[in-house]
């Protein structure tokens, strides 16, 4: 029977991810989706230390600040709608208290600086080549924070501008961490504010720019998340209710492809053990007072100890504390 889908092969990465790998995901909300799947499996990962970012200039600016371990000050903050915020950061970092806002920003930058120096993989997801310039400062902002539209002007980056931005960014990254591997992805989430044609023009420029970079710079590669959605899934049933973002099914499918490309085969067995522990953690017993439940907790704790004795980077603290509390309850 003829296939009803256009499935295409994706070359496996020569360099694989395991539980000793240090990973960073940055970029659009798609990087959040895949990064969280990795985090659920307890890989050492840092996700969007500046919050969700969409365009390559904002991502490059954030990486520059991470490399320099920039200390943001009160002069870098703005106030609107009863909140303090930074144009370099997503609204997740905003807050009513100026000191608390700065603390979150600088603590996240410090952590990202440390993690980037020792990172094995940096996954960068671009969402759009359209940028917003704050008229007062003439700076490209990462987020408009719902300020009046009249305060910004919009610009569609030229391909050469995107390429130059990425070239400068990668040069700084490899100088900071020579062993880093950079993987670019293009978000399949559409920027509908640009309109159907504008969205495609924007994505096309990013694709061409990424191809130029990966064709000319070592340790830079591309994962076709955009093409998986456009050419393999290719159906609105793989979108969420807004018909713009992806459904959980689509994210799971893309992650399965991601795993085939980047995750080491020997790591799969460890993943299954971790998933078993997570399911045990989420299990709700019919009667938690039966001694069998204590035995269940003890067995789960033994499995956690076995994993941690071999893989020190796997953080199962939450699961360990959960099962320990169960055992202590029976021992009282």
C-alpha positions as a printed NumPy array, in Angstrom:
array([[ 0.   ,  0.   ,  0.   ],
       [ 1.328,  3.434, -0.887],
       [ 2.523,  5.619,  1.983],
       [ 0.257,  8.493,  2.953],
       [ 3.144, 10.491,  4.411],
       [ 6.42 , 11.851,  3.089],
       [ 8.796, 10.339,  5.617],
       [12.422, 11.341,  5.088],
       [15.684, 10.135,  6.575],
       [17.63 , 12.264,  9.021],
       [21.337, 11.528,  9.333],
       [22.432, 10.495, 12.793],
       [24.808, 12.816, 14.558],
       [28.345, 11.476, 14.879],
       [28.526, 13.062, 18.326],
       [25.905, 11.697, 20.702],
       [24.268, 12.834, 23.919],
       [24.509, 10.794, 27.099],
       [23.994, 11.45 , 30.802],
       [27.466, 12.934, 31.105],
       [26.638, 15.569, 28.47 ],
       [25.933, 19.162, 29.438],
       [23.164, 20.666, 27.31 ],
       [21.707, 24.136, 26.749],
       [18.56 , 24.974, 24.79 ],
       [17.87 , 28.552, 23.747],
       [15.417, 30.256, 21.43 ],
       [11.732, 30.097, 20.634],
       [ 9.035, 28.242, 22.558],
       [ 9.94 , 25.15 , 20.511],
       [13.285, 25.034, 22.356],
       [11.23 , 25.02 , 25.561],
       [ 9.21 , 22.036, 24.282],
       [12.188, 19.854, 23.394],
       [14.293, 21.08 , 26.301],
       [11.564, 20.087, 28.758],
       [11.381, 16.597, 27.228],
       [15.122, 16.287, 27.838],
       [14.744, 17.628, 31.371],
       [11.976, 15.123, 32.155],
       [14.464, 12.373, 31.352],
       [16.886, 13.923, 33.884],
       [19.612, 14.958, 31.442],
       [21.776, 17.85 , 32.715],
       [20.151, 20.73 , 30.813],
       [19.634, 24.48 , 31.018],
       [16.63 , 25.895, 29.159],
       [16.28 , 29.503, 28.   ],
       [18.244, 31.387, 30.684],
       [16.9  , 34.683, 29.247],
       [13.434, 33.282, 28.625],
       [11.879, 32.518, 25.257],
       [13.632, 34.36 , 22.403],
       [12.535, 34.474, 18.785],
       [14.945, 36.248, 16.443],
       [18.666, 35.593, 15.845],
       [19.794, 39.069, 16.955],
       [18.138, 38.723, 20.36 ],
       [19.592, 35.237, 20.777],
       [23.048, 36.515, 19.825],
       [22.732, 39.439, 22.262],
       [21.785, 37.061, 25.05 ],
       [24.724, 34.77 , 24.329],
       [27.029, 37.799, 24.326],
       [25.742, 38.737, 27.782],
       [26.17 , 35.156, 28.991],
       [29.755, 34.925, 27.749],
       [30.606, 38.277, 29.372],
       [28.63 , 37.37 , 32.493],
       [27.003, 40.792, 32.253],
       [25.718, 42.23 , 35.511],
       [22.473, 44.031, 34.806],
       [21.742, 47.137, 36.874],
       [18.723, 49.297, 37.647],
       [19.555, 51.411, 34.59 ],
       [18.869, 48.359, 32.407],
       [15.331, 47.995, 33.72 ],
       [12.145, 49.721, 32.554],
       [ 8.802, 50.149, 34.259],
       [ 5.396, 49.634, 32.661],
       [ 2.028, 48.237, 33.698],
       [ 3.16 , 48.085, 37.323],
       [ 6.122, 45.83 , 36.52 ],
       [ 9.89 , 46.145, 36.11 ],
       [11.347, 44.426, 33.062],
       [14.353, 44.115, 30.776],
       [14.132, 44.402, 26.992],
       [16.716, 41.588, 26.832],
       [14.52 , 39.148, 28.74 ],
       [11.176, 37.434, 28.492],
       [ 8.358, 38.595, 30.768],
       [ 9.033, 35.548, 32.994],
       [11.763, 37.686, 34.562],
       [ 9.529, 40.724, 35.114],
       [ 8.208, 41.65 , 38.523],
       [ 6.762, 44.329, 40.754],
       [ 9.9  , 44.409, 42.908],
       [12.93 , 45.915, 41.152],
       [15.51 , 44.185, 43.353],
       [13.897, 40.774, 42.939],
       [13.683, 41.262, 39.163],
       [17.399, 42.116, 38.953],
       [18.29 , 39.201, 41.203],
       [16.484, 36.69 , 38.962],
       [18.136, 38.156, 35.861],
       [21.684, 38.188, 37.241],
       [21.436, 34.784, 38.921],
       [20.261, 33.25 , 35.654],
       [23.079, 34.945, 33.714],
       [25.673, 33.695, 36.201],
       [24.364, 30.125, 35.986],
       [24.278, 30.258, 32.178],
       [27.854, 31.589, 32.086],
       [29.072, 28.63 , 34.124],
       [27.046, 26.093, 32.183],
       [28.013, 27.446, 28.758],
       [31.726, 27.196, 29.525],
       [31.369, 23.434, 30.023],
       [28.495, 22.733, 27.625],
       [28.803, 19.93 , 25.091],
       [25.774, 20.961, 23.022],
       [24.017, 24.265, 22.451],
       [20.676, 23.947, 20.647],
       [19.481, 27.226, 19.127],
       [15.953, 27.558, 17.752],
       [15.121, 30.56 , 15.57 ],
       [11.473, 31.498, 15.217],
       [11.435, 34.618, 13.052],
       [13.753, 36.951, 11.156],
       [11.49 , 39.888, 11.955],
       [12.716, 42.146, 14.762],
       [11.269, 44.997, 16.817],
       [13.314, 48.147, 17.364],
       [12.591, 50.361, 20.346],
       [12.363, 53.835, 18.806],
       [13.692, 55.621, 21.879],
       [16.895, 53.546, 22.125],
       [17.135, 52.224, 18.526],
       [17.851, 48.792, 20.026],
       [16.423, 45.47 , 18.892],
       [14.388, 44.124, 21.785],
       [13.835, 40.512, 22.751],
       [10.328, 41.2  , 24.013],
       [ 8.01 , 44.205, 23.743],
       [ 6.388, 43.52 , 27.134],
       [ 3.021, 44.749, 25.814],
       [ 4.173, 48.334, 25.521],
       [ 2.212, 50.463, 23.017],
       [ 2.953, 49.425, 19.432],
       [ 3.785, 53.027, 18.499],
       [ 6.976, 52.767, 20.581],
       [ 8.461, 50.218, 18.171],
       [ 9.28 , 49.839, 14.532],
       [ 9.423, 46.481, 12.762],
       [12.121, 45.23 , 10.441],
       [12.645, 42.061,  8.442],
       [16.312, 41.124,  8.623],
       [18.158, 40.563,  5.357],
       [19.844, 37.194,  4.836],
       [23.319, 38.741,  4.964],
       [22.443, 40.434,  8.274],
       [21.362, 37.115,  9.766],
       [24.469, 35.323,  8.492],
       [26.771, 38.036,  9.838],
       [25.014, 37.937, 13.225],
       [25.357, 34.15 , 13.483],
       [28.987, 34.186, 12.293],
       [29.956, 36.677, 14.989],
       [28.003, 34.749, 17.588],
       [29.567, 31.375, 16.741],
       [33.048, 32.92 , 16.715],
       [32.556, 34.182, 20.269],
       [31.046, 30.873, 21.363],
       [33.934, 28.749, 20.091],
       [36.468, 31.161, 21.605],
       [34.666, 30.77 , 24.948],
       [34.132, 27.004, 24.657],
       [36.217, 25.348, 21.893],
       [34.633, 21.914, 22.4  ],
       [31.069, 23.151, 21.931],
       [28.731, 21.641, 19.333],
       [26.035, 23.992, 18.03 ],
       [22.799, 22.631, 16.582],
       [20.432, 25.032, 14.823],
       [16.736, 24.373, 14.451],
       [13.93 , 26.355, 12.86 ],
       [10.729, 26.555, 14.865],
       [ 7.7  , 25.021, 13.111],
       [ 5.492, 27.394, 15.134],
       [ 4.14 , 30.053, 12.774],
       [ 4.385, 33.771, 13.542],
       [ 0.881, 34.59 , 12.411],
       [ 1.204, 38.301, 13.228],
       [ 3.387, 38.494, 10.122],
       [ 0.602, 37.016,  8.009],
       [ 0.83 , 33.822,  5.953],
       [ 3.189, 35.273,  3.339],
       [ 5.25 , 37.25 ,  5.833],
       [ 5.736, 34.188,  8.014],
       [ 7.036, 32.13 ,  5.083],
       [ 9.372, 34.926,  3.947],
       [10.724, 35.153,  7.471],
       [11.261, 31.399,  7.825],
       [12.857, 31.172,  4.367],
       [15.496, 33.763,  5.262],
       [16.371, 31.878,  8.41 ],
       [16.658, 28.581,  6.539],
       [19.01 , 30.054,  3.951],
       [21.135, 31.733,  6.615],
       [21.387, 28.556,  8.704],
       [22.404, 26.576,  5.607],
       [25.184, 29.058,  4.86 ],
       [26.474, 28.74 ,  8.43 ],
       [26.318, 24.951,  8.71 ],
       [27.966, 24.589,  5.294],
       [30.945, 26.724,  6.229],
       [31.556, 26.426,  9.987],
       [32.706, 23.253, 11.723],
       [30.76 , 21.864, 14.682],
       [27.593, 23.567, 13.463],
       [24.699, 21.423, 12.255],
       [20.963, 21.543, 11.607],
       [18.091, 19.462, 12.933],
       [15.025, 19.584, 10.623],
       [12.218, 20.094, 13.134],
       [10.54 , 22.521, 10.718],
       [10.606, 20.012,  7.879],
       [ 9.303, 17.208, 10.083],
       [ 6.153, 19.219, 10.704],
       [ 5.784, 20.683,  7.213],
       [ 6.567, 17.548,  5.181],
       [ 6.143, 14.509,  7.446],
       [ 3.261, 15.343,  9.796],
       [ 1.676, 17.919,  7.48 ],
       [-1.763, 17.939,  9.084],
       [-3.693, 20.301, 11.355],
       [-4.443, 17.448, 13.76 ],
       [-0.831, 17.873, 14.916],
       [-1.492, 21.45 , 15.996],
       [-2.96 , 22.789, 19.236],
       [-6.361, 24.463, 19.363],
       [-4.985, 27.814, 18.148],
       [-3.817, 26.096, 14.908],
       [-0.418, 27.774, 15.374],
       [ 1.404, 25.959, 18.166],
       [ 2.105, 22.227, 18.08 ],
       [ 0.105, 19.543, 19.85 ],
       [ 1.695, 17.274, 22.429],
       [ 1.556, 14.445, 19.887],
       [ 3.618, 16.469, 17.42 ],
       [ 6.176, 17.414, 20.072],
       [ 6.465, 13.76 , 21.124],
       [ 7.012, 12.694, 17.512],
       [ 9.675, 15.333, 16.882],
       [11.399, 14.35 , 20.106],
       [11.43 , 10.702, 19.023],
       [13.242, 11.783, 15.845],
       [15.556, 13.984, 17.894],
       [16.389, 11.019, 20.116],
       [17.232,  8.829, 17.128],
       [19.645, 11.461, 15.843],
       [21.37 , 12.636, 19.029],
       [20.872, 10.268, 21.975],
       [23.37 ,  7.449, 22.373],
       [21.87 ,  3.959, 22.071],
       [23.474,  2.834, 25.337],
       [21.629,  5.686, 27.061],
       [18.213,  4.348, 26.066],
       [18.355,  1.641, 28.729],
       [19.023,  4.255, 31.41 ],
       [16.119,  6.342, 30.092],
       [13.732,  3.415, 30.508],
       [14.867,  2.951, 34.121],
       [14.381,  6.655, 34.84 ],
       [10.927,  6.65 , 33.251],
       [10.041,  3.674, 35.435],
       [11.085,  5.613, 38.541],
       [ 9.128,  8.692, 37.441],
       [ 6.027,  6.58 , 36.845],
       [ 6.5  ,  5.022, 40.283],
       [ 6.785,  8.53 , 41.767],
       [ 3.504,  9.524, 40.122],
       [ 1.72 ,  6.297, 41.069],
       [-1.229,  6.701, 43.44 ],
       [-1.788,  3.502, 45.464],
       [-5.277,  2.28 , 46.266],
       [-4.257,  1.866, 49.905],
       [-1.036,  3.687, 50.918],
       [-1.101,  2.142, 54.404],
       [-0.418, -1.422, 53.27 ],
       [ 3.129, -2.757, 53.915],
       [ 3.367, -3.603, 50.206],
       [ 3.562,  0.12 , 49.527],
       [ 6.634,  0.38 , 51.747],
       [ 8.252, -2.486, 49.816],
       [ 7.385, -0.642, 46.591],
       [ 9.098,  2.515, 47.905],
       [12.167,  0.59 , 49.07 ],
       [12.539, -1.088, 45.697],
       [12.231,  2.27 , 43.923],
       [14.836,  3.798, 46.247],
       [17.227,  0.917, 45.515],
       [16.822,  1.59 , 41.791],
       [17.588,  5.281, 42.342],
       [20.751,  4.403, 44.273],
       [21.864,  2.013, 41.534],
       [21.464,  4.719, 38.878],
       [23.166,  7.456, 40.942],
       [26.114,  5.202, 41.789],
       [26.842,  4.954, 38.077],
       [25.593,  8.318, 36.779],
       [26.407, 11.172, 39.142],
       [24.919, 13.845, 36.838],
       [21.394, 12.432, 37.018],
       [19.386, 14.417, 39.546],
       [16.777, 12.188, 41.177],
       [16.631, 14.216, 44.399],
       [12.885, 14.818, 44.207],
       [12.136, 11.144, 43.638],
       [14.598, 10.075, 46.358],
       [12.991, 12.388, 48.924],
       [ 9.513, 11.203, 47.962],
       [10.244,  7.512, 48.52 ],
       [12.296,  8.253, 51.645],
       [ 9.314, 10.029, 53.199],
       [ 7.116,  7.004, 52.509],
       [ 9.59 ,  4.642, 54.188],
       [10.021,  6.96 , 57.182],
       [ 6.26 ,  7.114, 57.623],
       [ 6.118,  3.32 , 58.007],
       [ 9.113,  3.307, 60.365],
       [ 7.512,  5.701, 62.87 ]])
